[in-house]
Amino acid sequence: IRVSFVEPHVLEVQLNRPNKRNALHSQLWKEIGHVFAEVVPVEEEVRVVLLTGSGKVFSAGIDLNAGTDENSGPFAQGNKTREADPARVGVKTLREGGSWQEAWSALNKCNKPVIAAVQNGCFGAALEMICFADIRFCNSDCVFQAPEVDLGIAADIGGNQVFPKIIGNDSFVREVQMSGRKFSAEEALNFGLVSRVLKHEEELRREAVSLAVTIAEKSPMAVLGVKTMLNFTRDHSVDDSLKYSLTWNASMIQTSDIKEAGKAFMMKTKPKFENPPSVVQKSKSKSNSNSKL
């Protein structure tokens, strides 16, 4: 991946295998998991993350050519010529598939908003990955597909778990997951996978960056509260969510950001908020990415 600030407090995380259509292999998913689990949460300068793909398409999904190795990802089944015990093969599959799940889940669990700008094509595991983003835009030529059924498996890193939670039509979810057919940007918008469809790649990037800047200018403590509450609400009852929000705000409403926002409103100026503190401790382990913030 390539990691860089594109605007103040806006970090771009870019899939960077354009010659392979950003196909996901072992190194790439490990870097994605690392940056969202161990870099984004602890870097106080980061307030919003923009997730993009370099080249012509966002991502072609899992790199099947690399997936033949026993340690390459969720298709890993072990070397059957050396170790044929089905139980041990199953444990290895659980281990590798679990690592992919943790990497994708890190987008949702990290304390910063993640905006996915998806151009031209998003397939398989990449479609599952963007389901964990907070906000998704695409261009009008974008095509989506969940082809796992054509490979003889059921999607297990988000396609049958998170995708249904963000799509407002159960019949559509079952149709595309069971048939493996491609669906358009218009369908993605109609059924809630994306919130905006832009005409061109340039407009897609411009609008995604613009939204990221807008969010980055808001109170980072308020934005953290919004993401935390929405994540909790998604998985709990209304009563539990209401109680949780009061518990959260019992302390968070004491933030100095409220005073700063009020002062800026009265003086008709832009507020200047302090960076939020890290919510997790910095890891001493070295980055899997060759990028530095």
C-alpha positions in Angstrom: 0.0 0.0 0.0 0.9 3.6 -0.3 0.2 5.9 2.6 0.3 9.7 2.5 -1.4 12.9 3.7 -3.4 14.5 0.9 -4.9 17.3 3.0 -4.4 18.4 6.6 -5.5 15.5 8.8 -6.7 13.4 5.8 -4.6 10.3 5.3 -4.9 8.4 2.0 -4.4 4.6 2.1 -4.0 3.4 -1.4 -3.9 -0.1 -2.8 -0.8 0.0 -4.9 -0.6 -3.0 -7.3 -1.8 -1.3 -10.4 -0.2 -3.8 -12.8 -2.1 -6.6 -11.0 -5.4 -4.5 -10.8 -4.7 -4.2 -7.1 -5.4 -7.9 -6.6 -5.2 -8.8 -2.9 -2.3 -11.1 -1.9 -0.8 -11.9 1.5 1.4 -8.9 1.8 -1.3 -6.5 0.8 -4.0 -7.7 3.2 -1.4 -7.8 6.0 -0.4 -4.2 5.3 -4.1 -3.1 5.2 -4.7 -4.8 8.6 -1.6 -3.2 10.0 -2.3 0.3 9.0 -5.9 0.4 10.2 -5.2 -1.5 13.4 -1.8 -0.1 14.5 -1.2 3.1 12.6 -4.4 5.0 12.1 -5.7 4.6 15.7 -2.5 5.9 17.2 -1.5 8.8 14.8 -3.1 11.9 16.4 -2.7 13.9 13.2 -5.0 11.5 11.3 -8.7 12.4 11.6 -10.1 10.9 8.4 -8.9 8.1 6.1 -9.4 8.0 2.3 -9.2 4.4 1.0 -8.4 4.3 -2.8 -7.0 2.0 -5.4 -4.3 3.0 -7.9 -4.6 2.4 -11.6 -7.7 1.5 -13.7 -9.7 -0.4 -11.1 -10.1 -0.3 -7.4 -9.4 -4.0 -6.9 -9.9 -7.3 -8.8 -10.3 -9.1 -5.5 -8.1 -12.0 -4.2 -5.0 -12.7 -6.3 -5.8 -16.3 -7.2 -2.3 -16.9 -8.6 -0.8 -16.1 -5.2 -3.6 -17.9 -3.4 -2.2 -21.4 -4.2 0.4 -21.0 -1.4 -0.7 -22.5 1.9 -0.1 -19.3 3.8 -1.6 -16.8 1.3 -5.1 -16.2 2.7 -8.6 -17.5 3.1 -8.2 -20.1 0.4 -5.2 -21.6 2.2 -5.7 -25.3 2.9 -2.3 -26.5 3.7 0.1 -28.7 1.7 -2.0 -31.8 1.3 1.0 -33.8 0.0 2.8 -33.2 3.2 -0.1 -33.0 5.7 -3.4 -34.7 4.8 -5.1 -34.5 8.2 -8.4 -32.7 7.5 -8.5 -31.3 11.1 -5.1 -29.7 10.8 -6.0 -28.3 7.3 -9.1 -26.9 8.9 -7.2 -25.2 11.7 -4.9 -23.6 9.1 -7.9 -22.3 7.2 -9.4 -20.9 10.3 -6.1 -19.2 11.1 -5.6 -17.6 7.7 -9.3 -16.7 7.1 -9.4 -15.2 10.6 -6.5 -13.0 9.7 -8.3 -11.7 6.7 -11.4 -11.0 8.8 -9.4 -9.1 11.4 -7.7 -7.0 8.7 -11.0 -6.0 7.1 -12.7 -5.5 10.5 -9.9 -3.0 11.4 -11.5 -0.5 9.0 -14.6 -0.5 11.1 -13.0 -0.8 14.5 -10.5 2.0 14.0 -11.5 5.3 15.7 -11.3 7.4 12.5 -13.9 7.7 9.7 -13.0 5.7 6.6 -14.2 6.9 3.1 -13.8 4.4 0.3 -13.5 5.9 -3.2 -14.1 3.0 -5.6 -13.4 3.4 -9.3 -14.4 1.2 -12.2 -14.3 -2.3 -10.6 -14.6 -3.8 -7.1 -14.7 -7.6 -6.9 -14.8 -10.4 -4.3 -12.7 -9.8 -1.2 -12.4 -6.1 -2.2 -16.2 -5.7 -2.2 -16.1 -7.4 1.3 -13.4 -4.9 2.4 -15.3 -1.8 1.5 -18.3 -3.0 3.4 -16.3 -2.2 6.6 -15.7 1.4 5.5 -17.9 4.1 7.0 -18.7 5.9 3.7 -18.5 4.6 0.1 -18.5 6.5 -3.2 -18.0 5.2 -6.7 -18.0 6.4 -10.3 -20.7 5.7 -12.8 -18.7 3.1 -14.7 -18.0 1.0 -11.6 -19.0 -2.7 -11.6 -19.3 -4.8 -8.4 -19.3 -8.5 -8.1 -19.3 -11.3 -5.4 -17.9 -14.2 -7.5 -17.0 -16.5 -4.6 -19.9 -18.9 -5.5 -18.3 -19.4 -8.9 -15.2 -20.6 -7.1 -17.1 -23.1 -5.0 -17.1 -21.3 -1.7 -19.4 -19.0 0.3 -17.9 -15.5 1.1 -16.7 -15.5 4.7 -14.8 -12.2 5.2 -17.8 -9.9 5.0 -19.9 -10.8 1.9 -22.4 -12.8 3.8 -21.9 -11.1 7.1 -21.6 -7.3 6.7 -22.9 -6.8 3.2 -26.4 -7.8 4.2 -26.4 -5.3 7.1 -25.8 -2.3 4.8 -28.0 -3.4 1.9 -31.7 -2.5 2.3 -33.0 -5.4 0.2 -32.6 -9.0 1.4 -33.7 -10.4 -2.0 -31.0 -8.4 -3.8 -28.4 -9.6 -1.3 -29.3 -13.2 -1.9 -29.5 -12.7 -5.7 -26.0 -11.3 -6.1 -24.4 -13.7 -3.6 -26.1 -16.8 -4.9 -25.7 -16.0 -8.6 -22.3 -14.3 -8.5 -23.6 -11.8 -11.1 -22.1 -8.4 -11.6 -24.1 -5.3 -10.6 -23.8 -1.7 -11.6 -23.1 1.6 -9.8 -26.8 2.5 -10.2 -27.8 -0.7 -8.4 -25.2 -0.1 -5.7 -26.7 3.3 -5.1 -30.3 2.1 -5.1 -29.7 -0.6 -2.6 -27.4 1.4 -0.3 -23.9 0.0 -0.9 -22.7 3.5 -1.9 -24.1 6.9 -1.0 -22.9 8.8 -4.1 -22.2 7.9 -7.8 -20.0 10.4 -9.6 -19.6 10.6 -13.4 -15.8 10.5 -13.7 -12.8 9.3 -11.7 -11.6 12.8 -11.3 -14.9 13.9 -9.8 -15.0 10.8 -7.6 -11.7 11.7 -6.1 -12.5 15.4 -5.8 -15.8 14.7 -4.0 -14.3 12.1 -1.7 -11.4 14.4 -0.7 -13.8 17.3 -0.2 -15.9 15.2 2.2 -12.9 14.0 4.0 -11.7 17.6 4.5 -15.2 18.7 5.8 -15.2 15.9 8.3 -11.6 16.6 9.4 -12.6 20.2 10.2 -15.3 19.0 12.7 -14.7 18.3 16.3 -12.7 15.1 16.3 -14.2 14.1 19.7 -17.7 14.5 18.2 -16.8 12.5 15.1 -15.4 9.8 17.3 -18.6 9.8 19.3 -20.7 9.5 16.1 -18.7 6.5 14.7 -18.7 4.8 18.1 -22.4 5.2 18.7 -23.4 4.2 15.1 -21.2 1.0 15.4 -22.9 0.2 18.7 -26.4 0.9 17.4 -25.9 -1.4 14.4 -25.4 -4.4 16.7 -27.7 -3.6 19.6 -31.3 -2.7 20.4 -32.6 0.9 20.4 -33.0 0.9 24.2 -29.4 -0.4 24.7 -28.1 2.2 22.2 -29.9 5.1 23.9 -28.4 4.1 27.3 -25.0 3.6 25.7 -25.1 7.1 24.1 -25.9 8.8 27.4 -23.1 6.9 29.1 -20.7 7.9 26.4 -21.7 11.6 26.5 -21.6 11.7 30.3 -17.9 12.2 30.0 -17.4 13.2 26.3 -19.8 16.2 26.5 -17.2 17.8 28.8 -14.8 18.3 25.9 -13.4 21.7 25.3 -14.4 21.3 21.6 -17.9 22.6 22.6 -16.5 25.9 23.8 -14.3 26.2 20.7 -17.3 25.5 18.4 -19.5 28.0 20.2 -16.8 30.7 20.1 -16.2 30.1 16.3 -20.0 30.3 15.7 -20.3 33.6 17.5 -17.3 35.1 15.7 -18.2 33.6 12.4 -14.8 31.9 12.0 -13.6 28.3 11.5 -13.0 26.5 14.8 -9.6 25.1 15.5 -9.8 21.8 17.4 -7.0 20.0 19.1 -6.1 16.6 17.8 -7.8 13.7 19.6 -5.6 11.5 21.9 -4.7 8.1 20.7 -7.3 5.5 21.9 -4.7 2.7 21.8 -1.1 2.4 22.8 1.5 2.6 20.0 2.9 -0.8 19.0 6.6 -1.2 19.2 6.6 -3.6 16.3 7.9 -2.4 13.0 5.4 -1.4 10.2 4.7 -3.9 7.5 4.3 -1.0 5.1 7.3 0.8 3.7 5.5 4.1 4.1 6.1 6.6 6.8 3.6 9.2 8.1 
